[in-house]
Amino acid sequence: MFKDSLLHPLPAEAQNMPVPQQFTFPFCYEPHPLCRLAAKEVMEHCYATEEMRPSEGKMFGVLVVEDPTQPYRSERECHADQLFYLAAFSGIYNGSYHHDGFVPTIYDLQNPDGYFHEEEKRIDAITQQINALDNEESNTSNSIAPHDGEARRELIALRKSKSHDLQMWTFRQFKMLNAKGECRDLTEIFKDFKSPFSAEEYNDYKSGRTSQKPKPKIGIPPGGAGECCAPKLLQYAYSHNLKPICMAEFWVGPPPKDEMRTEGNYYPACQHKCKPILTHMLQGLDVEENPMLRRNREMLAQVRTLYEDDSLMVVYKPSGLLSAPGKDEAKTLLDLIRDTHPEAMLPHRLDMDTSGIMLVAMNEQIYKDLQAQFYRHKIKKKYIALLSSPSQKAEAYSGGETGQNSVFPDGSPLQGTVGLVSLPLMANPFDRPRQMVNHEHGKAATTRYEFLSADRVALYPETGRTHQLRVHCAHPEGLGRPIKGDNLYGTPSDRLYLHAESIEFIHPVTKEVMSFTIPAEF
C-alpha cells in the first residue's frame, strides 16, 4: 500500500520477480513489471486520496531503488523487503509542489520567504507602475508626456532585465547530480544545447501580438526544466544514496487540451527538457542500449525492392525503421539505399513505425517530378489500419462529401461506412514529435476513410501532414479510436498497426501509370 513516507515498499506480488540488470533507457522503453506494480499503487492512491484526486491530467513517475543498507540476497531475484520505489509528479499538481508520499521538487519556487518569491513581487511592482502610466494615458485626451514615455521605456527595460536575471538565477538553483557524484546546474547542462522558445513567445506570435517569429536559444534552459518526474526521482535517489534499478513515467487524469494522452499509458521522457538533463544524470549508471538501435538492425534486413529502373525504385519499408536520417545515430532506409545508389532521394516519407511502400528517386530531376505529383495530389495512396477497441461511442466526420458529424453506435456493423476527417494539424513545439489539432493555427489536413470491418479501416490521405492518419484516427473529433499500437496517441503494442498498402503514380520518364500493392501482414 502507498505510504506517506517517501520510500515505499514494493507490493507483495513483486516477491521473486526478476530484477533488471541494467537501468531503463528513458527515451524508449517497455516498463519493467516492478515499475508497473508501483505505478498501479500510485494511481490507486491518487483516486483514493482527496488531495490527490486528479482535477487535471499530469505525468507521474516511479523509480525502483535499492537501499544499500539492505543488500540483496540474490543478484537476479527481487525480495519485497529489499527493493523500494519512489514516486513523483511533474511540475505542480493540484496547485502544489508538495504532496505526502512524493519526492520534493529540486528547488521550491513556492517558498513564500525565498528569494524567487520576493524578486517576483518586485517585478510585479514594476508592472503595476507601467500599468499606472498606461491608465493615465487612457484617461486623458492628450498623449502621454515625453518624460512619462521615457519613464515607461525605462521601467519596461528594467522589468525585462530583472525577469531575465531571475530566470537565470532560478536555473542555477537546480543543481543536478549524477551516479558519479558530479553536480551541474541547468545553465551548465544546457550550455551547448538548443532550447525551444517559451510558450508565451509562441502564443504571442501565433495570435499576431508580435510579428517576430520566436527562435530557439542556445544555452538557455527551457521553462520548467528540472521539474519533470525523471530528474526529480533520480535527484532524490542520488541525494539519499539509493541505487536506481528501473524507472517508468505514466499519465494520470484527463488529457491536456489539444493533445492525446491516455490515462495509465506509459510515456518516454521528453526530449526538449529532459534529454540534456538525463544525459548528465545517467552518467555512472549501466543503462540499457536504446531499443530502437537493436530493432533497427533487424529492420534493415527486412527492406526489399519491388521495382527498380534507372529513374526510380519502389521499396518496402518495415515498421520500426526510420525513412531518412534524423537526430539519432541509427541507420535509416535512405542510408541503406545510398550504400549502392549515392544520389538517391526520398520524395516522401513514412513514419518510423509505419510499414509499407515507398518511392525512391535516383536523381534530383526525378525527385522534383515525384514531389510535384504529391503536391498536386496526383499520387494515390491507400493505408490499412487496425483501430483500438472502442471504449465508448466515437464521433467522426462521415456522410461522404457532406462532412457532417455522426456517431458510430456501439455494436453496429461498420463495414462499408465511409467518410471524411478534416482536422487542422500543427507540431507541438514543446513536445516533439507529437502533433496536435489546432483549429486556429493548424494546417489543413484531410483524410478519407472506409471501414472494412469493425476494427479495420482503409485510409486515403488527401494531404500529407506529419502523423496525419494517427491523429485523425485518435482524436475525439476524428474517428475517436487510436490506431492499435500507437505509442504517441494511444496504447503501445508490438508494433503500430498502420501499413501503406498501395501506391499509384505516373512514371516521370515513360509517363506510364504504375501501381504497386503489398497487403498488410496483420
C-alpha positions in Angstrom: 0.0 0.0 0.0 1.2 3.5 -0.8 2.6 5.1 2.3 3.1 8.8 3.4 6.8 8.2 3.7 8.9 8.7 0.5 10.5 5.2 0.3 7.7 2.8 -0.5 7.9 -1.0 -0.2 7.0 -2.8 -3.3 3.8 -4.8 -3.3 3.9 -8.5 -2.3 3.4 -9.5 -5.9 7.0 -8.3 -6.5 8.4 -11.2 -4.4 10.9 -13.2 -6.5 10.3 -11.2 -9.7 13.5 -10.9 -11.9 15.4 -7.7 -11.3 16.6 -5.8 -14.4 20.4 -6.0 -14.9 20.6 -2.5 -16.5 18.8 0.7 -15.8 16.0 1.9 -18.1 16.8 3.8 -21.3 14.3 6.6 -20.5 13.6 7.7 -24.1 12.3 4.4 -25.4 11.4 1.5 -23.1 8.9 -1.2 -22.1 8.0 -0.7 -18.4 9.5 -3.4 -16.2 6.9 -5.4 -14.2 8.3 -3.9 -10.9 7.5 -0.4 -12.3 4.0 -1.5 -13.4 3.2 -2.7 -9.9 4.5 0.6 -8.3 2.6 2.7 -10.9 -0.6 0.8 -10.2 -0.3 1.6 -6.5 0.4 5.3 -7.2 -2.7 5.5 -9.5 -4.9 3.9 -6.8 -3.5 6.3 -4.2 -4.4 9.3 -6.4 -8.0 8.2 -6.7 -8.3 7.2 -3.1 -6.9 10.4 -1.6 -8.9 13.6 -1.7 -5.9 16.0 -2.3 -4.5 13.7 -5.0 -7.7 13.0 -6.9 -7.0 14.3 -10.5 -8.5 17.7 -11.2 -6.1 17.9 -14.1 -4.0 15.4 -16.1 -0.4 15.1 -15.1 2.7 12.9 -15.8 3.7 10.7 -12.9 6.8 8.6 -12.4 8.1 5.7 -10.3 11.7 4.8 -9.7 12.6 1.4 -8.2 15.6 1.7 -6.0 17.9 -0.5 -3.9 18.7 0.6 -0.3 22.4 -0.2 0.2 21.8 -0.7 3.9 19.7 -3.8 3.0 21.8 -5.6 0.3 20.3 -8.3 -2.0 20.4 -11.9 -1.0 20.2 -12.7 -4.7 21.6 -11.0 -7.8 18.6 -11.9 -10.0 15.5 -12.1 -7.8 13.6 -9.4 -6.0 12.7 -9.8 -2.4 10.0 -7.4 -1.3 11.9 -6.3 1.8 15.0 -5.3 -0.2 13.7 -3.1 -3.0 11.6 0.1 -2.7 10.2 2.7 -5.0 10.0 6.4 -5.1 7.1 8.4 -6.7 6.9 11.8 -8.3 4.7 14.1 -10.5 5.9 16.7 -13.0 5.8 20.3 -12.0 2.8 21.4 -9.8 0.0 19.0 -9.1 -3.4 20.2 -7.8 -1.8 23.6 -7.0 1.2 22.5 -5.1 4.7 21.1 -5.4 4.3 19.2 -2.2 2.1 16.1 -1.6 2.6 13.4 1.0 4.5 10.4 -0.3 6.0 12.1 -3.3 9.6 13.2 -3.7 10.1 17.0 -3.3 10.9 19.4 -6.1 14.6 20.0 -6.6 14.1 23.7 -5.9 10.9 25.1 -4.3 9.7 28.1 -6.3 6.6 28.3 -4.0 8.6 29.2 -0.8 7.0 32.5 0.3 10.1 33.5 2.1 12.6 32.7 -0.7 14.5 35.0 -3.0 12.4 33.9 -6.0 9.1 34.9 -4.4 10.5 38.2 -3.1 12.0 39.1 -6.5 8.8 38.2 -8.3 7.0 40.7 -6.0 9.5 43.4 -7.0 8.9 42.6 -10.7 5.1 42.7 -10.2 5.5 46.2 -8.6 7.3 47.4 -11.8 4.4 46.0 -13.9 2.0 47.9 -11.7 3.9 51.1 -12.3 3.8 50.5 -16.1 0.0 49.9 -15.9 -0.5 53.1 -13.9 1.2 55.1 -16.6 -0.9 53.3 -19.3 -4.0 54.2 -17.3 -3.0 57.8 -17.1 -2.7 57.9 -20.9 -6.1 56.2 -21.5 -7.8 58.6 -19.1 -6.6 61.8 -20.8 -7.2 63.1 -24.3 -3.6 64.1 -24.5 -0.8 61.7 -25.4 1.5 60.7 -22.6 4.0 63.3 -21.6 7.5 62.9 -23.0 9.1 62.4 -19.6 6.4 59.8 -18.7 7.1 58.0 -22.0 10.8 57.8 -21.2 9.9 56.6 -17.7 7.7 53.9 -19.2 10.5 52.7 -21.5 13.0 52.6 -18.6 10.5 50.6 -16.5 9.9 48.0 -19.3 13.7 47.6 -19.8 14.2 47.2 -16.0 11.4 44.6 -15.8 12.9 42.7 -18.7 16.3 42.7 -17.2 15.1 41.7 -13.8 13.0 38.9 -15.3 15.9 37.5 -17.2 18.2 37.7 -14.2 15.6 35.9 -12.0 15.2 33.2 -14.6 18.9 32.6 -14.9 19.3 32.7 -11.1 16.5 30.1 -10.8 18.2 27.8 -13.3 21.4 27.9 -11.2 19.5 26.7 -8.2 18.7 23.4 -10.0 21.9 21.6 -9.2 21.6 18.1 -10.8 23.6 15.1 -9.6 24.6 12.0 -11.4 25.7 8.5 -10.4 29.3 9.6 -10.4 28.6 12.2 -7.7 29.1 15.1 -10.1 26.9 18.1 -9.8 26.0 20.6 -12.6 23.3 23.3 -12.6 21.0 23.8 -15.5 22.9 26.6 -17.1 26.0 24.3 -17.3 23.9 21.4 -18.6 22.2 23.4 -21.4 25.4 25.3 -22.3 25.7 23.6 -25.7 22.0 22.6 -26.3 19.4 24.4 -28.3 16.3 25.2 -26.2 12.9 25.9 -27.7 11.2 29.3 -27.3 8.8 29.8 -24.5 5.0 29.1 -24.7 4.3 32.8 -24.2 6.6 33.8 -27.1 4.9 31.1 -29.3 1.4 32.1 -28.4 2.1 35.8 -28.9 3.5 35.1 -32.4 0.6 32.7 -33.4 -2.1 35.2 -32.1 -0.5 38.1 -34.0 0.5 40.1 -30.9 4.1 40.1 -32.3 5.3 39.7 -35.8 8.7 38.3 -34.9 8.8 34.5 -35.1 10.4 33.1 -32.0 13.7 31.3 -32.4 15.3 28.6 -30.2 18.1 29.8 -27.9 21.5 28.2 -27.4 22.4 27.7 -23.8 19.2 28.9 -22.2 17.3 26.1 -20.4 13.5 25.9 -21.3 11.0 26.9 -18.7 10.1 24.1 -16.3 13.4 22.3 -16.9 14.3 20.1 -13.9 10.7 19.8 -12.8 9.7 16.6 -14.7 9.4 13.3 -13.0 12.6 11.6 -14.1 15.1 14.3 -12.9 13.2 14.6 -9.6 13.3 10.9 -8.9 17.0 10.5 -9.8 18.0 13.6 -7.8 16.3 12.2 -4.7 17.9 8.8 -5.1 21.4 10.2 -5.6 20.9 12.6 -2.6 19.9 9.7 -0.3 22.5 7.1 -1.5 19.8 4.9 -3.2 20.7 2.9 -6.3 18.4 3.3 -9.2 17.1 0.0 -10.6 14.4 0.9 -13.2 12.0 3.7 -13.9 8.8 4.5 -15.7 6.6 7.5 -16.4 2.8 7.4 -16.9 -0.2 9.7 -17.3 -2.9 10.1 -14.6 -6.1 12.1 -15.2 -7.8 13.7 -18.2 -5.7 14.5 -21.4 -4.4 18.1 -21.8 -6.1 20.4 -24.3 -5.2 19.7 -27.9 -3.1 16.7 -27.0 -3.9 13.0 -26.7 -2.6 11.4 -23.5 -4.3 8.2 -22.2 -4.6 7.6 -18.5 -2.5 4.7 -17.4 -0.3 4.7 -20.6 3.5 4.9 -20.2 5.5 7.6 -22.0 9.2 8.3 -22.7 11.0 11.2 -21.1 10.5 14.4 -23.0 13.3 15.5 -25.4 13.5 19.2 -25.1 13.6 19.5 -21.3 14.8 16.1 -20.1 17.2 14.8 -22.7 20.1 17.2 -21.8 19.4 16.8 -18.1 19.2 13.0 -18.2 22.3 12.7 -20.4 24.1 14.2 -17.5 22.2 12.4 -14.7 22.5 8.9 -16.1 26.3 9.1 -16.3 27.8 6.4 -14.0 24.8 4.1 -14.4 24.8 1.0 -16.5 21.9 1.9 -18.9 20.3 -0.3 -21.4 21.1 0.2 -25.1 18.4 2.2 -26.9 15.9 -0.5 -28.0 15.5 1.4 -31.3 19.1 0.7 -32.2 18.7 -3.0 -31.6 15.4 -3.1 -33.6 17.0 -1.0 -36.3 19.5 -3.7 -37.2 16.7 -6.3 -37.6 14.5 -4.0 -39.7 17.3 -3.1 -42.2 17.4 -6.8 -43.1 13.7 -6.7 -44.0 13.9 -4.0 -46.6 13.2 -5.3 -50.1 13.0 -3.8 -53.6 9.7 -4.2 -55.5 10.8 -2.4 -58.7 13.9 -0.6 -60.0 15.0 1.2 -63.1 17.4 4.0 -63.9 14.9 6.6 -62.7 13.3 5.3 -59.5 12.9 2.4 -57.1 9.8 1.1 -55.3 10.7 -0.4 -51.9 9.1 -2.0 -48.9 9.9 -0.4 -45.5 9.2 -2.4 -42.4 7.7 -1.0 -39.2 10.4 0.3 -36.9 12.8 1.7 -39.5 13.3 5.5 -40.0 12.8 6.7 -43.6 15.6 9.3 -43.5 18.4 10.5 -41.2 17.3 12.5 -38.1 19.0 13.3 -34.8 19.6 9.6 -33.8 22.6 7.7 -35.0 20.5 4.7 -36.3 20.9 3.7 -39.9 17.9 4.6 -42.0 16.2 3.4 -45.2 17.8 6.2 -47.2 21.3 5.4 -45.7 20.8 1.7 -46.8 19.8 2.7 -50.3 22.7 5.2 -50.6 25.2 2.4 -49.9 24.6 1.4 -53.6 22.8 4.5 -55.0 24.6 7.5 -53.6 22.4 10.1 -55.4 19.1 8.6 -54.2 16.5 10.9 -52.7 13.1 10.4 -51.0 10.2 12.3 -52.4 8.0 11.3 -49.4 8.4 9.5 -46.1 6.6 7.1 -43.8 6.7 7.4 -40.0 9.2 5.1 -38.4 6.5 2.8 -37.0 4.5 2.7 -40.3 5.3 -0.2 -42.7 4.6 -0.2 -46.4 5.5 1.0 -49.9 7.9 4.0 -50.6 9.2 5.6 -53.7 12.9 6.5 -54.2 14.1 8.9 -56.8 17.5 8.1 -58.4 18.3 11.8 -59.2 17.2 15.3 -58.4 15.1 15.7 -61.6 13.0 12.6 -60.8 12.8 13.7 -57.2 11.3 17.0 -58.2 8.8 15.4 -60.6 7.5 12.9 -58.0 7.3 15.7 -55.4 5.2 17.7 -57.8 2.9 14.8 -58.2 2.5 14.6 -54.5 1.9 18.3 -54.3 -0.8 18.2 -57.0 -2.4 15.1 -55.4 -1.7 13.0 -58.5 -0.3 10.2 -56.5 -2.9 7.9 -54.9 -2.1 6.2 -51.6 -4.0 3.6 -49.6 -3.3 2.7 -46.0 -4.7 -0.1 -43.9 -5.0 0.4 -40.1 -6.4 -1.6 -37.2 -8.1 0.6 -34.6 -8.1 0.0 -30.9 -11.3 -1.3 -29.4 -13.8 1.5 -28.7 -14.4 2.1 -25.0 -17.3 4.5 -25.8 -19.2 6.0 -28.7 -16.9 7.9 -31.0 -17.9 10.9 -33.0 -16.5 11.1 -36.5 -16.8 13.1 -39.7 -18.8 10.9 -42.1 -21.5 11.1 -44.7 -19.3 11.2 -47.8 -19.0 14.8 -49.2 -21.2 16.3 -46.5 -18.6 16.1 -43.8 -21.4 16.1 -41.1 -20.7 14.6 -37.7 -22.3 11.3 -36.9 -21.9 8.7 -34.1 -21.0 5.1 -34.7 -23.4 3.1 -32.5 -21.7 0.6 -30.2 -22.2 -2.9 -31.6 -23.5 -1.8 -35.0 -21.9 -3.1 -38.2 -19.4 -0.6 -39.6 -18.3 -2.4 -42.8 -18.7 -0.1 -45.7 -19.0 3.1 -43.7 -17.2 5.8 -45.5 -16.5 9.4 -44.5 -14.1 12.3 -44.2 -12.0 13.6 -41.3 -10.8 17.2 -41.7 -8.8 18.4 -38.7 -6.1 21.1 -38.9 -2.7 19.9 -37.5 0.4 21.5 -36.2 3.5 20.3 -34.4 3.5 20.6 -30.6 6.6 22.8 -30.3 7.2 21.8 -26.7 6.8 18.0 -27.1 8.1 16.9 -30.5 7.5 14.8 -32.4 3.9 15.0 -31.2 1.3 16.7 -33.4 -1.9 18.4 -32.1 -5.2 19.6 -33.5 -5.4 23.3 -33.6 -8.4 24.9 -35.3 -6.8 28.4 -35.1 -3.2 27.9 -36.2 -3.1 24.3 -37.6 -2.6 23.5 -41.3 -5.4 21.9 -43.2 -5.4 18.1 -43.2 -7.9 15.8 -44.8 -8.3 12.0 -44.7 -11.0 9.9 -46.4 -11.8 6.5 -44.7 -13.7 3.3 -45.4 -14.4 0.8 -42.7 -13.6 -2.7 -43.9 -14.8 -4.3 -40.7 -15.5 -3.1 -37.1 -11.8 -2.5 -36.4 -10.1 -2.5 -39.8 -10.2 0.7 -41.8 -8.8 1.9 -45.2 -7.4 5.4 -45.1 -6.8 7.7 -48.1 -4.9 10.8 -47.1 -5.6 13.9 -49.3 -2.9 15.8 -47.6 0.5 14.7 -46.2 0.9 16.2 -42.7 3.1 14.6 -40.1 1.2 11.9 -38.1 -2.0 12.9 -40.0 -3.5 9.4 -40.1 -2.6 8.7 -36.5 -4.1 11.9 -35.1 -7.2 11.7 -37.4 -7.9 8.3 -36.0 -7.2 9.0 -32.4 -8.7 12.5 -31.9 -12.3 12.7 -30.5 -13.3 14.9 -33.4 -11.9 12.3 -35.8 -12.6 8.6 -35.6 -12.1 8.7 -31.8 -10.1 5.4 -31.8 -6.3 5.4 -31.8 -4.6 3.0 -34.2 -3.6 -0.1 -32.4 0.0 0.1 -31.0 0.2 3.9 -31.3 2.7 4.8 -28.6 2.2 8.5 -29.0 -1.6 8.9 -29.3 -2.9 5.5 -28.0 -1.6 2.4 -26.3 1.7 0.7 -27.2 1.7 -2.8 -28.6 4.2 -5.0 -30.5 4.0 -2.5 -33.4 1.9 0.3 -34.9 -0.8 -1.4 -36.9 -0.6 1.1 -39.8 0.5 0.0 -43.3 1.0 1.8 -46.6 -0.6 -0.9 -48.7 -0.7 0.6 -52.2 0.5 3.5 -54.3 -0.3 4.7 -57.9 1.8 7.3 -59.7 2.9 8.4 -63.2 6.4 7.4 -64.2 8.4 10.6 -64.7 10.1 9.4 -67.8 7.8 6.8 -69.5 4.6 8.6 -68.4 3.2 5.2 -67.7 0.7 4.8 -64.8 2.3 2.5 -62.3 0.7 0.9 -59.3 2.1 -1.4 -56.6 0.5 -3.2 -53.7 1.8 -5.1 -50.6 -1.0 -6.4 -48.4 -0.7 -5.7 -44.7 0.7 -8.6 -42.6 -2.0 -8.0 -40.0 
